[in-house]
Amino acid sequence: MNRKRTFVHVHLVSDSTGETLMTATRAAVARYDDVEAIEHVYPLVRSDRQLDRVLAEIEDAPGIVMFTLVDPDILGRLQMTCNELGLPCIDVLDPLVAVFQSYLNVQKATRVGAQHELDAGYFRRIEALNFAMRHDDGALPDNIDDADVVLVGVSRTSKTPTSIYLAHRGVRATNLPLVPELVVPRRLFEARRALIVGLTASPERIVALRENRLLAMSEDKRQSSYVNRQLVAKEVTYARKLCAENGWPLIDVTRRSIEETAAAIVALLTDRRYGSNLTEEFS
């Protein structure tokens, strides 16, 4: 039985990049199985002319309006228009900012895009991203401890996208494919500061991903050992055994998103900082 989906227009108005609004919206919509948001994103809205276009589109496609705006004049016009149209108009940061203001007894800043300033954290993330790109897919640094995290796993266990996502969190990550026929580089076992984390998945999941890759490359998958179910199962067993023998934490990514995998790795880094046991398998 096909369940009927409900579609809703969501207008995201920001004087900065709009990333906060998109994240909040998607987190809210994810709580409803049969609701799909049609996002209208308006970043860098800082003038009346820009707001005029936003208001016209809101009138053409009424829905929920969410905003992060600092300028009181632009904010006032947006709220007034929404009131006239009978539309909800929500400042997604207002409740959180109010708590901080009340608890700390300080006035909030009125700088547009203050969270995106070019501070030390920003440059750390850029450097981490460059590091991940330079040291992808087996290109380990000469000094393994230059990395914060080394991801190991068989092909198609999301090592590269996880490395890139970690870089956006300021974590310097590199990754190494595990192939039973190839010798693991000695320097991997010499890591002292770098955290080695294994990524694994079910053989069925890996085979499906590999088949899609071969199709995208217009290659015949029928004769390829790359997608042989039994051989893939042996690869997975080999990788699991290697991690267990060396006490490397292992994360099963079969049903995990990249974001969830990265969050688990950041938790492991935090645990290491406080001396917790890392020989844990995340399934």
N, C-alpha and C positions, 0 to 999 in steps of 0.2 A: 504494500500500500504506500503510495507516494504522499508524503505529508506536504501540506501547502506552506510555502515560504512567505514570510512577510518582509517586504522591502521598505527601508526608511532612508530618506535623504538626511545626511548629516553634514552640516556646514562647519568647517574648522577654520576659524579666523585667528590669525596670529601676526604679531608685529615682529616675530622672529622666524625660525625655520618651520614651525608647525609640528615638529617631531613629538613634542610632549602631547599634543592633542591627538595625533594619530595613535600613539601608544595607548593613551587612556581610552580612546574610542574602541579600539580593537579588543582591549581587555574586557570592556563592558559588553560588547556584542558577543564575545566568545561564551558568555554565560547563557546565551539563548540559542537553542538548537536550531530553531526555524526562522531566525532573523538574520537578514543580510543588509549591511549598511552600504549605501551608495555615497561614497565620500566625495565631498567638494572641498578641496584644500586651497586656502588662500594665505600663502606665506608673505611676510614682509609688508604687511598692510600698515603704512605709516603716513598716508595722506588722505585728504577728503576725496580726491579723484580715484584713488585705489578703492576706497570704501564704497564709492558710488557703484562700481562694478559688482562688488560683493553683495550689496543690498539688492541690486537688480536680479542677481542670480538666486538669492534667497526668495524673492517674490515669485520668480518663475518656478522654483521647485521647493515649496515649503517643507520644513522638517525641523529637526533638532539643530540648534545653533550652539556651538561650543567655542570658547575663545580664550586667548591669553593676550591681553592688551594692557598697555600702560597709559597711553595718552588718554586723558579724561574726556576730551572732546570726541574723539573717534569712538571710544567706549560708550559714551552717552548716546551718540547717534545710532549705534548698533542696537543698544537696548531699547531705545524708543521705537525703532522700526519693528523689532520683534514683538514688543508689547502691542503695537497697532495691528500686527498680523496674527496675534494670539499664539506666538511660537515660544517654546522654552528657550531661554538664553542663559547659558551656564558658564561661569568663570571656573574652569577646572582646578585652578590653583588657589582660589580664594579661601576655601576651608583650611587648607594646609598652611597657607601664609598667615591666616588669622591665629592659628594655634601657636606658630612660632612667635608672632608679634606679642601675643598675650603672655606667653611663657617667658620670653626674653625681655619683654618691656622695651623693645626698640622699634624704630620706624622702619618700614620696608623700603628697599631701594626702588628708584623709579627709572632705572636704566633699561633700555630695550635690549633684549638678547644678552643679558648679563651672564647667563649660564654658558654662553658660547665664547667667552673672552679667550684671547690667546695667552692663557696662563701656562704654568709649568705642566699641569695635567694634560692640556691640549697637545703640547709638544711631545710629551711622553707617549701619548696615543699615536701620534704620527710616526714617531721613531719605532714604536712597536709594530705598526703596520708595515713599514719599510723592512723591518727585521723578518716578519713573516713572509713577505714576498721574496726576499733574498734566500731564505732558508726553507723553501717549500719542497715537498716530495723527495725527501732523502738528502737534500743539500744541507746537512748538519753543519753548524759552525765548527771551526777548528777547536775552539774551547767550548765544550758542551755546556759549561756553566754560564756562558753568556746568555743562555735562554732561561726563562723562568719555568717554562713547561716544554716537555718533549712528548708529542703524541705519537704512539705507535699502534699499528693495526694493519690488517690485511686491506687490500684494495676495496674501495667503496664503503668505508666506515666513517665517512664525513670528516676526515682528518684536516683537509685543507680549509673547508668552510669554517670549521670550528677554530682553527688557528687564526683566521681572519677576524672572526667574531671576538675572540679573546683579545686581539690587538686593539679593537675598538674599546676594550675595557682597560687598556694600558698594559696588558700582559704580553711579554715577549715569548712567542710560541714558534716552535719548529715541529716538523713531523717526519716520520720515517715509515715507509711501507714495509710490512713484514712478509717476506717470501721464504717458504721453507728451504728452497734450494740456495738461497743467498746467505752469506755470513753476515751476522749483525755486527756493525762497526764496534770496535773495541771501546772507543771513547764513550759509547752509550753507557757502558757498565762502570765508567770512571766518574760519572756525575756525582757531585756532592751537593751543590746548591740547586741545580735544576730538578724539577719534579717530573718523573717519568710516569705517564698515564697511558694505559692501554684502552683502545676503543674496540668494541666487538659488536657483532650483530648476528642474528640467526642466519644460517646458510640460505634459507629461502629468501630472506630479504636481500642478502648480498647478490644472489643469483639474479633476482629481478632487476636490481639496479645495474648489474653488469650487462644484462640483456638489453636494457634500454640504451646503455652506452654504445654497445655494438651496433644497434639499430641506427643510432644517431650518426655513427661513423660509416654506415652502409656496408657493414661487414657481416659475413655469414656466421651466425652463431652456432650452427649445428655441429661443426667439427671443432669448436673451440674448447680447450680445456679450461679456459677462463670462466666458463659458465657451467662446467660439469659439477653437478650437485655433490657427488662423492668427494671430488678433489677440493671443492670449496669447503666442505665439512672438515677435511683434514687440515686445511689452512687455518680455519677457525680454532680447531683443537690445538694446533701448534702454537698459535698466538696466545691462547689462554694459558697453556703450559708455561710458556716463556715468562709471562707476567707473574704467574704464581711462583715460579722458581726464584724470581728476583724481587718478590715482594712489591711489585708495582700495582697500584690500584687499577681496577678494570671497570669500565663503564659500558653497559649494554645500551647501544643507541638504536636498537630495533624500533622502539616506539617513542623515542625521544626527539624533540626538536633540537636544532642547533643551539638555541637559546638555553634550553634545559641542560644540555650537555655542558655548555660553557659555565653555567651556574654551578653545576656539580664540581667542575674543575676548580673554580674560584673558591668553593667551600673547602676543597682539599688543600689549596694553598693557604687558606686561613687556618685550617687545622694544623698544618705543618708549622706555621708561625708560632702556635701555642703548644707545640709538642705532642699533638694527638697522634693516634695510630692511623697510618694511611693504608694498611693492607686490607682494604675493604672493596667489595665488589658491589657496584651499583647496578641493579637490574630493574 
